[in-house]
Amino acid sequence: MSRRHAREAALLTLFQSEFAADDASTERASELAINEVEGITEDDLPYAHNLVQGTCAHLTDIDAEISRLAKEWKLQRMAAVDRNLIRMAYYEMRYQEERIDPPVAINEAVELAKKYGSDDASRYVNGILAAMQKSV
């Protein structure tokens, strides 16, 4: 199992689901995301699904923590990729049953930010998650 592939699929699903009108649209977003991730296997899917479901289940608390720490940026003004990377990594550090060591979660988010975000996304994601790590 590759958690990196699972995280990538989860990120794409979370990103696309922000624009989904209903649960059926979210399901289609998940299918599209899985098709976009090169190298993903069936073994990766449960972890990806867990990340999406868990992040969504704790979204209110996660967004409150992001808003508290990202004083210069309102949550909705953040790039959608950055916002969803931060949400997902914080879920892994704080809420997931098998919590991920914060440096690992942060590094994985930074690597995905380099791939999917703007030129400054990796530094921004790293900074916010480093601040959030203190509350874990």
DSSP file with accessible surface (Angstrom, degrees, kcal/mol):
  #  RESIDUE AA STRUCTURE BP1 BP2  ACC     N-H-->O    O-->H-N    N-H-->O    O-->H-N    TCO  KAPPA ALPHA  PHI   PSI    X-CA   Y-CA   Z-CA
    1    1 A M              0   0  123      0, 0.0     2,-0.7     0, 0.0     3,-0.1   0.000 360.0 360.0 360.0 137.4    0.0    0.0    0.0
    2    2 A S     >  -     0   0   35      1,-0.1     4,-2.0    37,-0.1    39,-0.1  -0.926 360.0-170.5-111.5 108.3    1.2    3.5   -0.8
    3    3 A R  H  > S+     0   0   63     -2,-0.7     4,-3.0     1,-0.2     5,-0.2   0.815  87.9  61.7 -66.9 -28.1   -0.1    6.1    1.5
    4    4 A R  H  > S+     0   0   98      2,-0.2     4,-2.3     1,-0.2    -1,-0.2   0.935 105.8  45.4 -63.1 -43.8    1.3    8.8   -0.8
    5    5 A H  H  > S+     0   0   51      2,-0.2     4,-2.5     1,-0.2    -2,-0.2   0.910 113.4  50.6 -63.6 -41.2   -1.0    7.6   -3.6
    6    6 A A  H  X S+     0   0    0     -4,-2.0     4,-2.5     1,-0.2    -2,-0.2   0.915 110.6  48.9 -62.7 -42.6   -3.9    7.4   -1.2
    7    7 A R  H  X S+     0   0   10     -4,-3.0     4,-2.8     2,-0.2    -1,-0.2   0.894 110.1  51.8 -63.9 -40.1   -3.3   10.9    0.0
    8    8 A E  H  X S+     0   0   11     -4,-2.3     4,-2.4     2,-0.2    -2,-0.2   0.939 111.4  46.0 -62.8 -45.6   -3.1   12.2   -3.5
    9    9 A A  H  X S+     0   0    1     -4,-2.5     4,-2.3     1,-0.2    -2,-0.2   0.909 113.3  50.6 -63.3 -40.5   -6.4   10.6   -4.4
   10   10 A A  H  X S+     0   0    0     -4,-2.5     4,-3.0     2,-0.2     5,-0.2   0.918 109.4  50.9 -64.1 -43.1   -8.0   11.9   -1.2
   11   11 A L  H  X S+     0   0    3     -4,-2.8     4,-2.8     1,-0.2     5,-0.2   0.943 111.2  47.4 -59.3 -48.1   -6.7   15.4   -1.9
   12   12 A L  H  X S+     0   0   20     -4,-2.4     4,-2.6     1,-0.2    -1,-0.2   0.893 113.3  49.0 -62.6 -37.5   -8.1   15.3   -5.4
   13   13 A T  H  X S+     0   0    4     -4,-2.3     4,-2.7     2,-0.2    -2,-0.2   0.938 112.4  46.9 -66.8 -47.1  -11.5   14.1   -4.1
   14   14 A L  H  X S+     0   0    5     -4,-3.0     4,-1.0     2,-0.2    -2,-0.2   0.916 113.4  49.8 -60.7 -42.6  -11.6   16.7   -1.4
   15   15 A F  H >< S+     0   0   67     -4,-2.8     3,-0.8    -5,-0.2     4,-0.4   0.957 115.3  41.8 -60.1 -51.2  -10.7   19.4   -3.9
   16   16 A Q  H >< S+     0   0   52     -4,-2.6     3,-1.5     1,-0.2     4,-0.2   0.844 106.8  62.3 -68.4 -31.8  -13.4   18.3   -6.4
   17   17 A S  H >< S+     0   0   24     -4,-2.7     3,-1.0     1,-0.3    -1,-0.2   0.750  88.7  70.4 -70.0 -20.0  -16.0   17.7   -3.7
   18   18 A E  T << S+     0   0   61     -4,-1.0    -1,-0.3    -3,-0.8    -2,-0.2   0.789 106.4  39.9 -62.2 -25.6  -15.9   21.4   -2.8
   19   19 A F  T <  S+     0   0  142     -3,-1.5    -1,-0.2    -4,-0.4     2,-0.2   0.363  93.1 112.8-103.2   2.8  -17.6   22.0   -6.1
   20   20 A A    <   -     0   0   29     -3,-1.0     3,-0.1    -4,-0.2    -3,-0.0  -0.537  55.4-153.2 -80.1 143.0  -19.9   19.0   -5.9
   21   21 A A  S    S-     0   0   95     -2,-0.2     2,-0.3     1,-0.1    -1,-0.1   0.749  71.5  -5.3 -85.9 -26.0  -23.7   19.6   -5.6
   22   22 A D  S  > S-     0   0   83      1,-0.0     4,-1.9     0, 0.0     5,-0.1  -0.891  84.0 -79.8-156.0-178.9  -24.6   16.4   -3.8
   23   23 A D  H  > S+     0   0  143     -2,-0.3     4,-2.4     1,-0.2     5,-0.2   0.854 124.5  56.2 -62.9 -35.2  -23.3   13.0   -2.6
   24   24 A A  H  > S+     0   0   51      1,-0.2     4,-2.2     2,-0.2    -1,-0.2   0.909 107.2  49.6 -64.6 -38.1  -23.5   11.5   -6.1
   25   25 A S  H  > S+     0   0   24      2,-0.2     4,-2.2     1,-0.2    -1,-0.2   0.889 109.5  51.6 -66.7 -37.4  -21.3   14.3   -7.4
   26   26 A T  H  X S+     0   0   39     -4,-1.9     4,-2.2     2,-0.2    -2,-0.2   0.907 108.4  51.5 -65.3 -40.3  -18.8   13.6   -4.6
   27   27 A E  H  X S+     0   0  109     -4,-2.4     4,-2.1     1,-0.2    -2,-0.2   0.920 110.2  48.6 -62.6 -42.1  -18.8    9.9   -5.5
   28   28 A R  H  X S+     0   0  134     -4,-2.2     4,-2.6     1,-0.2    -1,-0.2   0.894 108.5  54.8 -64.9 -37.2  -18.0   10.8   -9.1
   29   29 A A  H  X S+     0   0    5     -4,-2.2     4,-2.5     1,-0.2    -2,-0.2   0.907 107.1  50.8 -61.5 -39.8  -15.3   13.1   -7.9
   30   30 A S  H  X S+     0   0   28     -4,-2.2     4,-2.4     2,-0.2    -1,-0.2   0.924 110.2  48.7 -63.8 -44.7  -13.8   10.2   -6.0
   31   31 A E  H  X S+     0   0  105     -4,-2.1     4,-1.9     1,-0.2    -2,-0.2   0.918 112.2  48.7 -62.3 -42.4  -13.9    8.0   -9.0
   32   32 A L  H  X S+     0   0   96     -4,-2.6     4,-1.1     1,-0.2    -2,-0.2   0.911 110.6  51.4 -63.2 -41.7  -12.2   10.7  -11.1
   33   33 A A  H >X S+     0   0    0     -4,-2.5     4,-1.1     1,-0.2     3,-0.7   0.925 107.8  51.4 -62.7 -43.7   -9.5   11.3   -8.5
   34   34 A I  H >< S+     0   0   46     -4,-2.4     3,-0.6     1,-0.3     6,-0.2   0.906 108.7  52.0 -62.0 -38.3   -8.7    7.6   -8.4
   35   35 A N  H 3< S+     0   0  130     -4,-1.9    -1,-0.3     1,-0.2    -2,-0.2   0.740 107.6  53.7 -69.5 -22.1   -8.3    7.5  -12.2
   36   36 A E  H << S+     0   0  132     -4,-1.1     2,-0.8    -3,-0.7    -1,-0.2   0.682  87.1  88.4 -84.8 -21.6   -6.0   10.5  -12.1
   37   37 A V  S X< S-     0   0    6     -4,-1.1     3,-1.4    -3,-0.6     2,-0.2  -0.724  73.9-141.0 -87.8 110.2   -3.5    9.0   -9.6
   38   38 A E  T 3  S+     0   0  177     -2,-0.8    -2,-0.1     1,-0.2    -3,-0.0  -0.485  83.3  15.5 -70.4 129.3   -0.8    7.1  -11.4
   39   39 A G  T 3  S+     0   0   51      1,-0.3    -1,-0.2    -2,-0.2   -34,-0.1   0.419  84.3 145.7  91.9  -2.2    0.2    3.9   -9.6
   40   40 A I    <   -     0   0   31     -3,-1.4    -1,-0.3    -6,-0.2     2,-0.3  -0.424  28.5-164.8 -70.1 144.0   -2.8    3.7   -7.2
   41   41 A T    >>  -     0   0   69    -39,-0.1     3,-1.5    -2,-0.1     4,-0.7  -0.789  37.0-100.3-122.5 170.7   -3.9    0.2   -6.3
   42   42 A E  G >4 S+     0   0  152      1,-0.3     3,-0.7    -2,-0.3    -1,-0.0   0.828 121.0  62.0 -58.2 -33.7   -7.0   -1.3   -4.7
   43   43 A D  G 34 S+     0   0  114      1,-0.2     4,-0.4     2,-0.2    -1,-0.3   0.735 100.2  54.7 -66.5 -22.5   -5.0   -1.6   -1.5
   44   44 A D  G <> S+     0   0    1     -3,-1.5     4,-2.0     1,-0.2     3,-0.2   0.710  89.6  78.2 -81.0 -22.9   -4.7    2.2   -1.4
   45   45 A L  H <X S+     0   0   39     -4,-0.7     4,-3.0    -3,-0.7     5,-0.2   0.866  85.6  55.0 -63.6 -41.3   -8.4    2.9   -1.6
   46   46 A P  H  > S+     0   0   89      0, 0.0     4,-2.5     0, 0.0    -1,-0.2   0.920 110.9  46.7 -60.1 -39.3   -9.4    2.2    2.0
   47   47 A Y  H  > S+     0   0   16     -4,-0.4     4,-2.4    -3,-0.2    -2,-0.2   0.927 113.2  48.8 -67.8 -41.4   -6.9    4.7    3.3
   48   48 A A  H  X S+     0   0    8     -4,-2.0     4,-2.3     2,-0.2    -1,-0.2   0.937 112.4  48.5 -60.6 -45.6   -7.9    7.3    0.7
   49   49 A H  H  X S+     0   0  111     -4,-3.0     4,-2.9     1,-0.2     5,-0.3   0.921 110.4  51.5 -61.4 -43.7  -11.6    6.8    1.6
   50   50 A N  H  X S+     0   0   64     -4,-2.5     4,-2.9    -5,-0.2     5,-0.3   0.905 108.8  51.3 -60.1 -42.3  -10.8    7.1    5.3
   51   51 A L  H  X S+     0   0    0     -4,-2.4     4,-2.3     2,-0.2     5,-0.2   0.923 113.1  44.4 -62.1 -44.8   -9.0   10.4    4.8
   52   52 A V  H  X S+     0   0    8     -4,-2.3     4,-2.4     2,-0.2     5,-0.2   0.959 117.8  43.2 -64.8 -51.1  -11.9   11.9    2.8
   53   53 A Q  H  X S+     0   0  101     -4,-2.9     4,-2.3     1,-0.2    -2,-0.2   0.914 117.2  46.1 -62.8 -44.5  -14.6   10.7    5.2
   54   54 A G  H  X S+     0   0    7     -4,-2.9     4,-1.6    -5,-0.3    -1,-0.2   0.914 112.2  49.6 -66.5 -42.9  -12.6   11.6    8.3
   55   55 A T  H  < S+     0   0    0     -4,-2.3     3,-0.3    -5,-0.3    -2,-0.2   0.938 113.7  46.6 -61.6 -44.7  -11.6   15.0    7.1
   56   56 A C  H >< S+     0   0   61     -4,-2.4     3,-1.1    -5,-0.2     4,-0.3   0.890 109.1  55.0 -64.7 -38.1  -15.2   15.8    6.1
   57   57 A A  H 3< S+     0   0   79     -4,-2.3    -1,-0.2     1,-0.3    -2,-0.2   0.821 118.0  34.4 -65.5 -30.7  -16.5   14.5    9.5
   58   58 A H  T 3X S+     0   0   62     -4,-1.6     4,-2.7    -3,-0.3    -1,-0.3   0.191  83.5 118.1-108.3  17.1  -14.2   16.9   11.4
   59   59 A L  H <> S+     0   0   53     -3,-1.1     4,-3.1     1,-0.2     5,-0.3   0.858  71.3  53.0 -57.1 -42.2  -14.3   19.8    8.9
   60   60 A T  H  > S+     0   0  118     -4,-0.3     4,-2.0     1,-0.2    -1,-0.2   0.940 114.5  41.2 -61.6 -47.3  -15.9   22.3   11.3
   61   61 A D  H  > S+     0   0   91     -3,-0.2     4,-1.9     2,-0.2    -1,-0.2   0.894 116.0  49.9 -68.2 -40.6  -13.3   21.8   14.0
   62   62 A I  H  X S+     0   0    0     -4,-2.7     4,-2.5     1,-0.2    -2,-0.2   0.942 111.5  48.1 -63.6 -46.8  -10.4   21.6   11.5
   63   63 A D  H  X S+     0   0   26     -4,-3.1     4,-2.8    -5,-0.2    -1,-0.2   0.871 108.5  54.9 -63.8 -34.6  -11.6   24.8    9.7
   64   64 A A  H  X S+     0   0   60     -4,-2.0     4,-2.0    -5,-0.3    -1,-0.2   0.913 109.7  47.0 -63.9 -40.5  -11.9   26.6   13.1
   65   65 A E  H  X S+     0   0   29     -4,-1.9     4,-1.9     2,-0.2    -2,-0.2   0.913 112.2  49.4 -68.9 -40.6   -8.3   25.7   13.9
   66   66 A I  H  X S+     0   0    0     -4,-2.5     4,-2.9     1,-0.2    -2,-0.2   0.949 111.7  49.3 -61.6 -46.8   -7.0   26.9   10.5
   67   67 A S  H  < S+     0   0   60     -4,-2.8    -1,-0.2     1,-0.2    -2,-0.2   0.877 109.2  52.9 -61.3 -37.0   -8.9   30.1   10.8
   68   68 A R  H  < S+     0   0  136     -4,-2.0    -1,-0.2    -5,-0.2     3,-0.2   0.895 118.9  34.0 -65.3 -38.6   -7.5   30.7   14.3
   69   69 A L  H  < S+     0   0   41     -4,-1.9     2,-1.2     1,-0.2     3,-0.2   0.758 107.8  64.5 -92.5 -26.7   -3.9   30.2   13.1
   70   70 A A    ><  +     0   0    7     -4,-2.9     3,-1.2    -5,-0.2    -1,-0.2  -0.521  60.5 160.0 -96.8  67.3   -4.0   31.7    9.6
   71   71 A K  T 3   +     0   0  174     -2,-1.2    -1,-0.2     1,-0.3    -2,-0.1   0.802  68.9  52.0 -62.3 -33.1   -4.8   35.2   10.7
   72   72 A E  T 3  S+     0   0  174     -3,-0.2     2,-0.4     1,-0.1    -1,-0.3   0.630 110.1  52.2 -81.8 -12.6   -3.7   36.9    7.5
   73   73 A W  S <  S-     0   0  100     -3,-1.2     2,-0.2    -6,-0.1    -1,-0.1  -0.982  76.1-136.9-128.3 125.6   -5.8   34.7    5.2
   74   74 A K    >>  -     0   0  158     -2,-0.4     3,-1.5     1,-0.1     4,-0.8  -0.541  31.5-115.7 -72.1 145.5   -9.5   34.0    5.5
   75   75 A L  G >4 S+     0   0   16      1,-0.3     3,-1.0     2,-0.2    -1,-0.1   0.882 114.4  50.1 -52.0 -45.3  -10.2   30.3    4.9
   76   76 A Q  G 34 S+     0   0  131      1,-0.2    -1,-0.3     7,-0.0     4,-0.1   0.655 104.9  58.9 -74.8 -12.3  -12.2   30.9    1.8
   77   77 A R  G <4 S+     0   0  161     -3,-1.5    -1,-0.2     2,-0.1    -2,-0.2   0.613  85.6  98.8 -88.1 -14.1   -9.5   33.1    0.3
   78   78 A M  S << S-     0   0    9     -3,-1.0     2,-0.1    -4,-0.8    -5,-0.0  -0.412  92.7 -93.5 -67.6 150.2   -6.9   30.3    0.5
   79   79 A A     >  -     0   0   54      1,-0.1     4,-2.8    -2,-0.1     5,-0.2  -0.399  35.0-124.2 -60.4 139.2   -6.2   28.3   -2.6
   80   80 A A  H  > S+     0   0   17      1,-0.2     4,-2.3     2,-0.2     5,-0.2   0.863 110.0  52.8 -59.9 -36.0   -8.5   25.3   -2.6
   81   81 A V  H  > S+     0   0   25      2,-0.2     4,-2.4     1,-0.2    -1,-0.2   0.958 112.1  44.9 -64.0 -48.5   -5.6   22.9   -3.0
   82   82 A D  H  > S+     0   0   11      1,-0.2     4,-2.6     2,-0.2     5,-0.2   0.931 112.5  51.7 -60.6 -46.8   -3.8   24.4    0.0
   83   83 A R  H  X S+     0   0   12     -4,-2.8     4,-2.4     1,-0.2    -1,-0.2   0.924 113.1  44.2 -57.5 -45.6   -6.9   24.5    2.1
   84   84 A N  H  X S+     0   0    3     -4,-2.3     4,-2.5    -5,-0.2    -1,-0.2   0.857 111.5  52.9 -74.2 -32.1   -7.6   20.8    1.5
   85   85 A L  H  X S+     0   0    0     -4,-2.4     4,-2.6    -5,-0.2     5,-0.2   0.931 111.6  46.6 -63.3 -45.0   -4.0   19.7    2.0
   86   86 A I  H  X S+     0   0    0     -4,-2.6     4,-2.5    -5,-0.2     5,-0.3   0.935 112.9  49.7 -63.9 -44.7   -4.0   21.5    5.4
   87   87 A R  H  X S+     0   0   14     -4,-2.4     4,-2.3    -5,-0.2    -2,-0.2   0.941 113.5  45.4 -57.4 -49.9   -7.3   20.0    6.3
   88   88 A M  H  X S+     0   0    3     -4,-2.5     4,-2.2     1,-0.2    -2,-0.2   0.920 113.8  47.6 -65.2 -44.8   -6.3   16.5    5.4
   89   89 A A  H  X S+     0   0    2     -4,-2.6     4,-2.1     2,-0.2    -1,-0.2   0.907 111.9  50.3 -65.4 -40.0   -2.9   16.6    7.1
   90   90 A Y  H  X>S+     0   0    4     -4,-2.5     4,-2.8    -5,-0.2     5,-0.5   0.907 107.8  53.9 -65.8 -38.7   -4.4   18.1   10.3
   91   91 A Y  I  X>S+     0   0   13     -4,-2.3     5,-2.4    -5,-0.3     4,-1.9   0.941 109.1  48.8 -58.0 -45.6   -7.0   15.3   10.3
   92   92 A E  I  <5S+     0   0    2     -4,-2.2     8,-2.2     1,-0.2    -1,-0.2   0.885 116.9  42.0 -62.2 -38.1   -4.1   12.7   10.1
   93   93 A M  I  <5S+     0   0    1     -4,-2.1    -1,-0.2     6,-0.2    -2,-0.2   0.846 130.1  20.6 -76.3 -35.5   -2.2   14.4   12.9
   94   94 A R  I  <5S+     0   0   93     -4,-2.8    -3,-0.2    -5,-0.2    -2,-0.2   0.822 130.3  20.7-107.6 -40.7   -5.2   15.1   15.3
   95   95 A Y  I  <<S+     0   0   51     -4,-1.9    -3,-0.2    -5,-0.5    -4,-0.1   0.732  83.3 107.2-111.9 -29.5   -8.2   13.0   14.6
   96   96 A Q      < -     0   0    3     -5,-2.4     3,-0.3     1,-0.1   -45,-0.0  -0.282  69.6-128.5 -59.2 140.4   -7.4    9.9   12.7
   97   97 A E  S    S+     0   0  196      1,-0.3     2,-1.3     2,-0.1    -1,-0.1   0.931 109.8  44.6 -55.7 -49.3   -7.5    6.7   14.9
   98   98 A E  S    S-     0   0  111      2,-0.0    -1,-0.3     0, 0.0    -2,-0.1  -0.732  98.6-150.0 -93.6  83.4   -4.0    5.7   13.7
   99   99 A R        -     0   0  150     -2,-1.3     2,-0.4    -3,-0.3    -6,-0.2  -0.285   4.9-131.4 -60.8 140.5   -2.5    9.2   14.1
  100  100 A I        -     0   0   14     -8,-2.2    -1,-0.1   -11,-0.2    -4,-0.1  -0.748  29.8-100.3 -93.3 137.4    0.3   10.1   11.8
  101  101 A D    >>  -     0   0  109     -2,-0.4     4,-2.2     1,-0.1     3,-0.9  -0.334  35.9-123.8 -54.1 127.7    3.5   11.5   13.3
  102  102 A P  H 3> S+     0   0   22      0, 0.0     4,-2.9     0, 0.0     5,-0.3   0.871 108.2  53.0 -50.7 -44.5    3.2   15.3   12.6
  103  103 A P  H 3> S+     0   0   71      0, 0.0     4,-2.4     0, 0.0     5,-0.2   0.888 111.3  48.2 -60.5 -33.3    6.5   15.7   10.7
  104  104 A V  H <> S+     0   0   68     -3,-0.9     4,-2.6     2,-0.2     5,-0.2   0.946 113.1  46.4 -69.0 -47.9    5.4   12.8    8.4
  105  105 A A  H  X S+     0   0    0     -4,-2.2     4,-2.1     1,-0.2    -1,-0.2   0.913 114.6  48.1 -61.2 -41.7    2.0   14.3    7.8
  106  106 A I  H  X S+     0   0   11     -4,-2.9     4,-2.7    -5,-0.3    -1,-0.2   0.936 111.4  49.5 -65.7 -46.1    3.5   17.8    7.2
  107  107 A N  H  X S+     0   0   79     -4,-2.4     4,-2.5    -5,-0.3    -2,-0.2   0.919 110.9  49.8 -60.2 -43.3    6.1   16.4    4.8
  108  108 A E  H  X S+     0   0   26     -4,-2.6     4,-2.0     1,-0.2    -1,-0.2   0.906 111.9  48.2 -62.8 -41.8    3.5   14.5    2.8
  109  109 A A  H  X S+     0   0    4     -4,-2.1     4,-2.3    -5,-0.2    -2,-0.2   0.909 110.9  51.0 -64.7 -41.1    1.3   17.6    2.5
  110  110 A V  H  X S+     0   0   17     -4,-2.7     4,-2.1     2,-0.2    -2,-0.2   0.918 109.0  51.1 -63.3 -42.0    4.3   19.7    1.4
  111  111 A E  H  X S+     0   0   62     -4,-2.5     4,-1.3     1,-0.2    -1,-0.2   0.910 111.9  46.6 -63.6 -40.8    5.2   17.2   -1.3
  112  112 A L  H  X S+     0   0    4     -4,-2.0     4,-2.9     1,-0.2     5,-0.4   0.862 108.9  55.8 -69.2 -32.8    1.7   17.3   -2.6
  113  113 A A  H  X S+     0   0    0     -4,-2.3     4,-2.5     1,-0.2    -2,-0.2   0.888 104.7  53.3 -64.5 -37.5    1.7   21.1   -2.5
  114  114 A K  H  < S+     0   0  123     -4,-2.1    -1,-0.2     1,-0.2    -2,-0.2   0.873 115.2  41.4 -63.3 -35.6    4.8   21.1   -4.7
  115  115 A K  H  < S+     0   0  131     -4,-1.3    -2,-0.2    -5,-0.2    -1,-0.2   0.888 132.4  18.3 -79.5 -41.3    2.9   18.9   -7.2
  116  116 A Y  H  < S+     0   0   73     -4,-2.9    -3,-0.2    -5,-0.1    -2,-0.2   0.592 111.0  72.3-110.6 -15.2   -0.5   20.5   -7.2
  117  117 A G  S  < S-     0   0   25     -4,-2.5     5,-0.0    -5,-0.4    -4,-0.0  -0.261  84.0 -83.1 -97.1-174.9   -0.1   24.0   -5.7
  118  118 A S    >>  -     0   0   74     -2,-0.1     3,-1.1     1,-0.1     4,-0.5  -0.136  55.6 -86.8 -75.1-180.0    1.4   27.3   -6.7
  119  119 A D  T 34 S+     0   0  152      1,-0.3     3,-0.2     2,-0.1     4,-0.2   0.845 130.8  39.1 -59.7 -34.5    5.1   28.1   -6.4
  120  120 A D  T 3> S+     0   0   92      1,-0.2     4,-2.1     2,-0.1    -1,-0.3   0.450  89.5  96.7 -94.5  -2.0    4.6   29.3   -2.8
  121  121 A A  H <> S+     0   0    1     -3,-1.1     4,-3.1     1,-0.2     5,-0.3   0.889  78.7  54.3 -60.0 -41.4    2.1   26.7   -1.8
  122  122 A S  H  X S+     0   0   22     -4,-0.5     4,-2.3    -3,-0.2    -1,-0.2   0.916 111.1  45.1 -64.7 -39.5    4.7   24.3   -0.2
  123  123 A R  H  > S+     0   0  162     -4,-0.2     4,-2.4    -3,-0.2    -1,-0.2   0.910 115.3  48.1 -67.6 -40.9    6.0   27.1    2.1
  124  124 A Y  H  X S+     0   0   51     -4,-2.1     4,-2.4     2,-0.2     5,-0.3   0.952 113.4  46.0 -64.8 -48.6    2.5   28.2    3.0
  125  125 A V  H  X S+     0   0    0     -4,-3.1     4,-2.5     1,-0.2     5,-0.3   0.924 113.3  50.9 -60.8 -44.3    1.2   24.7    3.8
  126  126 A N  H  X S+     0   0   76     -4,-2.3     4,-2.5    -5,-0.3    -1,-0.2   0.924 110.6  49.1 -59.6 -45.5    4.4   24.0    5.8
  127  127 A G  H  X S+     0   0   39     -4,-2.4     4,-1.8     2,-0.2    -2,-0.2   0.927 113.5  44.2 -63.0 -46.6    4.0   27.2    7.9
  128  128 A I  H  X S+     0   0   17     -4,-2.4     4,-2.4     1,-0.2    -1,-0.2   0.939 116.0  47.1 -65.7 -45.7    0.3   26.7    8.7
  129  129 A L  H  X S+     0   0    0     -4,-2.5     4,-2.2    -5,-0.3    -1,-0.2   0.876 108.1  55.8 -66.7 -35.1    0.8   23.0    9.6
  130  130 A A  H  X S+     0   0   37     -4,-2.5     4,-0.7    -5,-0.3    -1,-0.2   0.917 110.8  45.6 -62.2 -39.9    3.9   23.7   11.7
  131  131 A A  H >< S+     0   0   32     -4,-1.8     3,-0.7     1,-0.2     4,-0.3   0.906 112.9  50.1 -68.1 -38.9    1.7   26.1   13.7
  132  132 A M  H >< S+     0   0    0     -4,-2.4     3,-1.7     1,-0.2     4,-0.2   0.811  97.2  69.7 -69.6 -29.6   -1.1   23.6   13.9
  133  133 A Q  H >< S+     0   0   74     -4,-2.2     3,-1.7     1,-0.3    -1,-0.2   0.831  87.8  66.1 -58.1 -31.0    1.3   20.8   15.1
  134  134 A K  T << S+     0   0  182     -3,-0.7    -1,-0.3    -4,-0.7    -2,-0.2   0.750  99.0  51.5 -65.2 -23.3    1.6   22.7   18.4
  135  135 A S  T <         0   0   41     -3,-1.7    -1,-0.3    -4,-0.3    -2,-0.2   0.410 360.0 360.0 -93.9   1.3   -2.0   22.0   19.2
  136  136 A V    <         0   0   73     -3,-1.7   -42,-0.1    -4,-0.2    -3,-0.0  -0.591 360.0 360.0 -83.2 360.0   -1.8   18.2   18.5
